[in-house]
Structure formats: C-alpha cells, structure tokens
Amino acid sequence: NAYAKIALDNMDDFYFPTRGTRTDAEFTLNTEFSNDDHTHSPSFLFRMENVIPVFPRTTMLFNIYSRSLFNDNFPQFKTTFVGGASYAQYFNHHLPFLGLPPVTIAKRYTNIGLAGVRLQILENHYISLIYNIMLQENDWSEIKNLDPINGGGIKYAVKTPIGPFEIGFGYASNHEKLTFSANLGLWF
C-alpha cells in the first residue's frame, strides 16, 4: 500500500472551537498481489471543518467531507462508511452525517456538506443545530442523476474535566427514523 496525507489545523480548541479550520487530505493506493493482475485500488479522502465566530457566544459551522474510490473492485472492508456524529467515527474512511446511523455503507463517490450554528448557552454548555446534505454515486457518468440525502439534528454538549458529554438527535430523508447518539469522555 502507498499512502500520502497532508493536514492543517489552526482551530483554537479541539472540542469546542470558536474559530479556525481543520483540513486533511489523503491519497491511498491499495494493491492486491495475491492475484495475477495485481489489482490497484486508489482512493482520495478530503475533510474540511470551518468554525467562524458570529457573536461572542455564537459560531457558524461549515464542513465538507468527501471520499472517492476510483475503481469498482475496492475491498469491501475499506469502502466508505457514513453516519453518526464526528466523535463516532470508527475508521479513517468513515464520514460523519447527522441523521444516519453509524457505519452506513456509502457509494463510491460520496460528498457531504454541513452547515450549522453552535450556541454557548452557559459556561461550558453548548447547543448545536446542524443541517447536512450528501450527494453520492457509483459511476461518474451518472453524476447528473444524483438524488441528495438531507439530514440534520440537534446536539447538546457540556465540557467536563474528563472530556465532552454530548447527546444528539438526528433525522435523514432516506432513513426516516430518529437517530440518537451519546458520548462521554475524550476522543481517541
């Protein structure tokens, strides 16, 4: 396997930033040598999270997540997964999408946009309202037929000495069931 990654992070806090950008991009080339044709499976992953202060206790959130698998015989266990909150990402190729349950299998070309607002209601207490949209397809020639998946939700969080405590509820247009998530402690 070959792997290349570039990252930039100038956010002022890891869990509840009030300003900054966190970006990373990575290219991976998986090669299967057990067969005679030495199958190559390239992929590209891009994540960008932006936090823009609007008022002293209000920040806007604008995030982009994208993953492309450039052939159709990509190993199933390394496919793109979507769903859940950002702290619930189980694999590097797992993209957050509030409203879908974690570990939902995505298509080969997956793009997610997120817009939200986070309000600091009390010292160390936050409420976030989030909207996200996902466009995905298995074939670039069918890109004009994209059917967007819309989702969103609300999260409540408290900053504690052992890390954040968060609970969230979400809904997505193609899941049609309310999702629930919870977290307590530092993210690893």
Secondary structure, 3 states (H helix, E strand, C coil): CEEEEEEEECCCCCCCCCCEEEEEEEEEEEEECCCCCCEEEEEEEEEEEEEEEEECCEEEEEEEEEEEECCCCCCHHHCCEECECHHHCCCCCEECECCCCCCEECCCEEEEEEEEEEEEEECCEEEEEEEEEEEEECCHHHHHHCCCEEEEEEEEEEEECCEEEEEEEEEECCCCCCEEEEEECCCC
